[in-house]
Amino acid sequence: MAPLVLALGEAEGIVTRVCVTGQHRQMLDDVMSAFSLKADYDLNIMRPNQSLSEVFSAVMTGIDPIIADYKPDYVLVQGDTATSTAAALAAFFRSVSVGHVEAGLRTGNLMSPWPEEANRRVTAVVTTRHYAPTSRARSALLKEGYPPDAVIVTGNTVIDGLLRMAANIAQPGELRRSLEVKYSWLDTSKRLVLVTGHRRESFGSGFRQICEALKTISRRDDIQIVYPVHLNPNVRGPVFDHLRDASNIFLIEPLNYPEFVYLMTRSYLILTDSGGIQEEAPALRKPVLVMRDTRRAHGGR
């Protein structure tokens, strides 16, 4: 959403307010800082081991009085998270129009990806204007009966933000120098495989299988695997248990946005279960292997 927030801030006659939930605090603060953004409202809902129902309830409870007090003309939400759906419903219950950014992603299977496919469908029902990233996403919404004049192909703001950051990194300057120094330990004679994993559907046996596959790959002497490990204990537990002693695998803490984009630009291959990264990697002309049963559908640019 960052490129859109920045663009709206420069537009005449439009006043915006930014609300964040506070989930994944470190990663959130890093991204906000990278784009020089500040939140006007911070729900700070993060609690250990929250269920999806608890997240959903906390978002609705937190954002409802903000909508009631500020009385916006539109509430913009992005993607297919519980946060976006809860915020959209809260706006709908206050009779406020909803704009859904990155609308129209579909797999046709309500249970995969879970719970994102349900989230995106529920959000669509209460949306006033659907901002689809591609013509294919628009077609999916039209097939579901949404009026053509309410579905607009806009491109993908995730890719806009990525390309903006990649261009900044490519320029000679302090940002590039600092990243090169920080990751000077990378072996330039080996191909870099970058890994991310965090999805709930992979908890348990899924992550164990991913770790075994990574361990097998790591036995090659011509590659190095860098894995920024998500903070969720359901991810960190099996990853560190299985891979802390594996050769050629570097388990590191979660990265800020410029650091992650830098490693993406240096990668030979990216392995991920992230719907966003499956779109971002091709934008940087990087091959990506999606570690999930159902890939993100109708996305991209």
Secondary structure by P-SEA (a helix, b strand, c coil): caaaaaaaaacccbbbbbbbcccaaaaaaaaaaaaccccccccccccccccaaaaaaaaaaaaaaaaaaacccbbbbbcccaaaaaaaaaaaaacbbbbbccccccccccccccaaaaaaaaaaaaccccccccaaaaaaaaaaccccccccccccaaaaaaaaaaaaaacccaaaaaaaaaaccccccbbbbbbbbbcccccaaaaaaaaaaaaaaaccccbbbbbbcccccccaaaaaacccccccbbbbccccaaaaaaaaaaccbbbbccaaaaaaaaaacbbbbbccccccccccc
